Amino acid sequence: MKSLSRALEVLTELSRHGHPRTLTDITNAVGLHKSTVHRMLATFVEFGLVRRDEANRYVVGLGALDLARAARGDAGPDSVVHPALSALHESTGQAVSYGRPRGGHLVRTATAGQPAADPGAPLPMHATALGKAYLAHRPRVEVDRFVARAPFPRLTACTVTDAYGLLRSLARARTCGYAVEDREYAETGRAVAAPVLDHDGLAVAAVAVRVPSRVRHPAELRGLAAAVTACADRIGAGLLDEAPPMTVLAHAQGA
C-alpha cells in the first residue's frame, strides 16, 4: 500500500500543474528516488493516465481526465465518441471502429455498423490503419521504441514486417493526416484511419472505416479520408472541450 500511496502522490503532484514537467522536476517535488518515479510514470503512461511530449516531459493524460469526469458524474467520453462514430457510419455506409491506448496497447473500444470484435483485445499496430494512424502521431521516442521490436509478425502476404517499411508507412500517414491499410491485417479487408489529437498534436486515439477488399480499390479509400478525419477531429474537439481543468483531478484525488 505504501508504494501505491507514493505512486498516487506522483500523479497528484503532476496534476497540480497545467504544463509538462521533467522527470527531475517531479522527482524533486515528491522527494523520491528518480528511478522509482520513472517506473511509476512509465506505468501511468502505459495506462493513459500520463503522457510524454516530444521533449520527453510528462503531463496528465486523457485517461486521468476520464477519472475526473467520473468523479464529477459526467457522461464521459462515450457521449462524444458514439454519436460521432454513428454519424460516420451513416454517411459512409461502412463499418467504423475507434481505438485507444490501454495497458500499453491499442485496443478497439467502440464500433458502429459492426459487432464489436474481441473488444479490449490488443490490435497489431504495424498492420492496422488504426494502429498506424495512432503511432504516426506519437512522440519520436515512442515510435523508435516500437519499431525496435521489428521484425513484426506477418499476418497476411501484404503485412509490412520490417522497420524501414513501417517507418515509411508512418511518414506517409504523418504527412497525409491519415493511414491506409491494404489487406495487411486480413486478406478480406482494407481500411483508412485518422488520429484523434490532443492540444499538442499528439494522438490519444484513432478512428477507422473498414471495407471488404473486394468492394473498393485502395485509391477509393482515400475518398473516405476526409470523412474519417472530420470524425476524428470532432471527437478530439469534444474530448478536449469536456476535459476538466488539471486541478479537478487533484480535487478528485482528495488533494
C-alpha positions as a Python dict, from the first residue, in 0.01 Angstrom:
ca = {
    (1, 'M'): (0, 0, 0),
    (2, 'K'): (293, 231, 65),
    (3, 'S'): (408, 203, -297),
    (4, 'L'): (55, 278, -416),
    (5, 'S'): (39, 586, -196),
    (6, 'R'): (369, 707, -339),
    (7, 'A'): (251, 648, -694),
    (8, 'L'): (-65, 848, -630),
    (9, 'E'): (149, 1121, -476),
    (10, 'V'): (344, 1141, -802),
    (11, 'L'): (23, 1159, -1008),
    (12, 'T'): (-126, 1422, -778),
    (13, 'E'): (189, 1634, -797),
    (14, 'L'): (179, 1618, -1175),
    (15, 'S'): (-189, 1716, -1179),
    (16, 'R'): (-123, 2036, -984),
    (17, 'H'): (33, 2196, -1291),
    (18, 'G'): (-116, 2254, -1633),
    (19, 'H'): (218, 2235, -1813),
    (20, 'P'): (461, 1950, -1891),
    (21, 'R'): (711, 1856, -1618),
    (22, 'T'): (1052, 1693, -1643),
    (23, 'L'): (1141, 1379, -1453),
    (24, 'T'): (1388, 1577, -1242),
    (25, 'D'): (1125, 1838, -1158),
    (26, 'I'): (874, 1577, -1044),
    (27, 'T'): (1138, 1382, -852),
    (28, 'N'): (1248, 1691, -661),
    (29, 'A'): (888, 1781, -581),
    (30, 'V'): (794, 1443, -430),
    (31, 'G'): (1129, 1360, -271),
    (32, 'L'): (1157, 1007, -410),
    (33, 'H'): (1443, 840, -597),
    (34, 'K'): (1449, 924, -967),
    (35, 'S'): (1441, 560, -1079),
    (36, 'T'): (1135, 497, -860),
    (37, 'V'): (949, 796, -1004),
    (38, 'H'): (1048, 692, -1357),
    (39, 'R'): (898, 343, -1309),
    (40, 'M'): (577, 491, -1170),
    (41, 'L'): (544, 735, -1456),
    (42, 'A'): (613, 459, -1710),
    (43, 'T'): (322, 260, -1567),
    (44, 'F'): (94, 564, -1576),
    (45, 'V'): (194, 623, -1940),
    (46, 'E'): (104, 263, -2028),
    (47, 'F'): (-247, 310, -1890),
    (48, 'G'): (-302, 652, -2043),
    (49, 'L'): (-306, 836, -1711),
    (50, 'V'): (9, 1027, -1807),
    (51, 'R'): (164, 1104, -2145),
    (52, 'R'): (505, 1224, -2262),
    (53, 'D'): (556, 1504, -2511),
    (54, 'E'): (821, 1534, -2783),
    (55, 'A'): (1066, 1679, -2528),
    (56, 'N'): (1018, 1372, -2306),
    (57, 'R'): (833, 1574, -2042),
    (58, 'Y'): (530, 1443, -1855),
    (59, 'V'): (175, 1574, -1836),
    (60, 'V'): (-158, 1430, -1721),
    (61, 'G'): (-320, 1218, -1994),
    (62, 'L'): (-680, 1188, -2106),
    (63, 'G'): (-714, 863, -1913),
    (64, 'A'): (-679, 1059, -1590),
    (65, 'L'): (-930, 1312, -1714),
    (66, 'D'): (-1177, 1027, -1768),
    (67, 'L'): (-1143, 951, -1396),
    (68, 'A'): (-1205, 1315, -1315),
    (69, 'R'): (-1520, 1313, -1525),
    (70, 'A'): (-1643, 1005, -1340),
    (71, 'A'): (-1580, 1177, -1007),
    (72, 'R'): (-1794, 1469, -1125),
    (73, 'G'): (-2068, 1239, -1252),
    (74, 'D'): (-2018, 1340, -1615),
    (75, 'A'): (-2123, 1115, -1902),
    (76, 'G'): (-1760, 1080, -2009),
    (77, 'P'): (-1602, 1021, -2350),
    (78, 'D'): (-1874, 780, -2470),
    (79, 'S'): (-2110, 1076, -2506),
    (80, 'V'): (-1865, 1222, -2758),
    (81, 'V'): (-1735, 909, -2931),
    (82, 'H'): (-2050, 710, -3006),
    (83, 'P'): (-2251, 987, -3178),
    (84, 'A'): (-1951, 1071, -3397),
    (85, 'L'): (-1898, 706, -3495),
    (86, 'S'): (-2268, 661, -3572),
    (87, 'A'): (-2268, 970, -3793),
    (88, 'L'): (-1960, 845, -3981),
    (89, 'H'): (-2121, 504, -4033),
    (90, 'E'): (-2440, 662, -4167),
    (91, 'S'): (-2252, 890, -4407),
    (92, 'T'): (-2025, 617, -4546),
    (93, 'G'): (-2237, 305, -4505),
    (94, 'Q'): (-1927, 123, -4383),
    (95, 'A'): (-1811, -34, -4057),
    (96, 'V'): (-1645, 213, -3820),
    (97, 'S'): (-1419, 150, -3521),
    (98, 'Y'): (-1244, 351, -3251),
    (99, 'G'): (-917, 252, -3085),
    (100, 'R'): (-739, 397, -2786),
    (101, 'P'): (-438, 303, -2571),
    (102, 'R'): (-495, 77, -2274),
    (103, 'G'): (-238, -111, -2073),
    (104, 'G'): (43, -35, -2316),
    (105, 'H'): (-153, -148, -2623),
    (106, 'L'): (-403, 0, -2868),
    (107, 'V'): (-744, -164, -2829),
    (108, 'R'): (-1076, -130, -3011),
    (109, 'T'): (-1318, 19, -2759),
    (110, 'A'): (-1616, 127, -2974),
    (111, 'T'): (-1770, 43, -3311),
    (112, 'A'): (-2060, 141, -3536),
    (113, 'G'): (-2215, -66, -3812),
    (114, 'Q'): (-2050, -386, -3698),
    (115, 'P'): (-2043, -606, -3389),
    (116, 'A'): (-1752, -542, -3155),
    (117, 'A'): (-1486, -798, -3249),
    (118, 'D'): (-1280, -903, -2949),
    (119, 'P'): (-1342, -578, -2756),
    (120, 'G'): (-1039, -490, -2548),
    (121, 'A'): (-806, -721, -2741),
    (122, 'P'): (-473, -558, -2843),
    (123, 'L'): (-453, -453, -3208),
    (124, 'P'): (-133, -510, -3410),
    (125, 'M'): (-28, -150, -3466),
    (126, 'H'): (209, -238, -3751),
    (127, 'A'): (-70, -399, -3954),
    (128, 'T'): (-381, -189, -3891),
    (129, 'A'): (-488, 154, -4009),
    (130, 'L'): (-593, 234, -3651),
    (131, 'G'): (-250, 145, -3519),
    (132, 'K'): (-56, 329, -3787),
    (133, 'A'): (-268, 645, -3759),
    (134, 'Y'): (-213, 645, -3384),
    (135, 'L'): (157, 561, -3390),
    (136, 'A'): (237, 814, -3664),
    (137, 'H'): (135, 1096, -3431),
    (138, 'R'): (313, 983, -3117),
    (139, 'P'): (648, 1117, -2983),
    (140, 'R'): (955, 1000, -3177),
    (141, 'V'): (1098, 823, -2873),
    (142, 'E'): (782, 612, -2851),
    (143, 'V'): (788, 533, -3222),
    (144, 'D'): (1154, 432, -3204),
    (145, 'R'): (1083, 204, -2911),
    (146, 'F'): (801, 35, -3102),
    (147, 'V'): (995, -1, -3428),
    (148, 'A'): (1282, -161, -3237),
    (149, 'R'): (1059, -468, -3198),
    (150, 'A'): (1091, -548, -3571),
    (151, 'P'): (1061, -784, -3744),
    (152, 'F'): (687, -786, -3680),
    (153, 'P'): (451, -1083, -3719),
    (154, 'R'): (334, -1145, -4076),
    (155, 'L'): (-46, -1170, -4069),
    (156, 'T'): (-101, -1175, -4446),
    (157, 'A'): (110, -1165, -4760),
    (158, 'C'): (73, -784, -4754),
    (159, 'T'): (183, -724, -4394),
    (160, 'V'): (481, -491, -4353),
    (161, 'T'): (717, -665, -4114),
    (162, 'D'): (1042, -467, -4132),
    (163, 'A'): (1131, -145, -3950),
    (164, 'Y'): (1210, 53, -4266),
    (165, 'G'): (879, -34, -4430),
    (166, 'L'): (682, 60, -4121),
    (167, 'L'): (866, 391, -4082),
    (168, 'R'): (782, 475, -4445),
    (169, 'S'): (415, 398, -4378),
    (170, 'L'): (417, 615, -4067),
    (171, 'A'): (583, 901, -4255),
    (172, 'R'): (311, 887, -4521),
    (173, 'A'): (42, 881, -4253),
    (174, 'R'): (201, 1176, -4077),
    (175, 'T'): (217, 1377, -4399),
    (176, 'C'): (-134, 1291, -4520),
    (177, 'G'): (-302, 1305, -4180),
    (178, 'Y'): (-445, 956, -4221),
    (179, 'A'): (-324, 596, -4260),
    (180, 'V'): (-427, 334, -4515),
    (181, 'E'): (-438, -40, -4453),
    (182, 'D'): (-434, -258, -4766),
    (183, 'R'): (-502, -622, -4670),
    (184, 'E'): (-221, -608, -4413),
    (185, 'Y'): (-434, -725, -4120),
    (186, 'A'): (-677, -950, -4309),
    (187, 'E'): (-682, -1054, -4676),
    (188, 'T'): (-1051, -967, -4693),
    (189, 'G'): (-1033, -608, -4572),
    (190, 'R'): (-894, -260, -4627),
    (191, 'A'): (-925, 46, -4406),
    (192, 'V'): (-844, 413, -4365),
    (193, 'A'): (-792, 574, -4025),
    (194, 'A'): (-724, 918, -3878),
    (195, 'P'): (-580, 1011, -3538),
    (196, 'V'): (-769, 1184, -3258),
    (197, 'L'): (-528, 1456, -3147),
    (198, 'D'): (-479, 1649, -2825),
    (199, 'H'): (-379, 2015, -2784),
    (200, 'D'): (-16, 1929, -2863),
    (201, 'G'): (-98, 1742, -3183),
    (202, 'L'): (-28, 1401, -3028),
    (203, 'A'): (-260, 1107, -3090),
    (204, 'V'): (-474, 989, -2799),
    (205, 'A'): (-690, 755, -3010),
    (206, 'A'): (-783, 681, -3372),
    (207, 'V'): (-1093, 629, -3588),
    (208, 'A'): (-1113, 389, -3885),
    (209, 'V'): (-1353, 294, -4162),
    (210, 'R'): (-1316, -65, -4285),
    (211, 'V'): (-1441, -207, -4615),
    (212, 'P'): (-1418, -551, -4777),
    (213, 'S'): (-1122, -573, -5014),
    (214, 'R'): (-1345, -689, -5299),
    (215, 'V'): (-1560, -374, -5274),
    (216, 'R'): (-1307, -92, -5308),
    (217, 'H'): (-974, -32, -5473),
    (218, 'P'): (-712, 116, -5234),
    (219, 'A'): (-732, 450, -5416),
    (220, 'E'): (-1101, 475, -5328),
    (221, 'L'): (-1015, 453, -4961),
    (222, 'R'): (-862, 796, -4989),
    (223, 'G'): (-1205, 927, -5077),
    (224, 'L'): (-1312, 826, -4727),
    (225, 'A'): (-1018, 1003, -4568),
    (226, 'A'): (-1191, 1341, -4542),
    (227, 'A'): (-1492, 1193, -4364),
    (228, 'V'): (-1276, 988, -4128),
    (229, 'T'): (-1052, 1285, -4049),
    (230, 'A'): (-1355, 1506, -3981),
    (231, 'C'): (-1491, 1243, -3742),
    (232, 'A'): (-1159, 1217, -3560),
    (233, 'D'): (-1138, 1596, -3534),
    (234, 'R'): (-1492, 1611, -3398),
    (235, 'I'): (-1410, 1355, -3130),
    (236, 'G'): (-1085, 1530, -3041),
    (237, 'A'): (-1257, 1866, -3005),
    (238, 'G'): (-1533, 1713, -2797),
    (239, 'L'): (-1294, 1537, -2561),
    (240, 'L'): (-1086, 1850, -2512),
    (241, 'D'): (-1392, 2072, -2466),
    (242, 'E'): (-1527, 1837, -2200),
    (243, 'A'): (-1192, 1788, -2029),
    (244, 'P'): (-1192, 1944, -1681),
    (245, 'P'): (-900, 2162, -1572),
    (246, 'M'): (-593, 1988, -1431),
    (247, 'T'): (-687, 2099, -1081),
    (248, 'V'): (-1007, 1894, -1098),
    (249, 'L'): (-802, 1576, -1090),
    (250, 'A'): (-626, 1690, -775),
    (251, 'H'): (-962, 1760, -610),
    (252, 'A'): (-1096, 1422, -723),
    (253, 'Q'): (-800, 1256, -552),
    (254, 'G'): (-862, 1448, -233),
    (255, 'A'): (-550, 1662, -266),
}
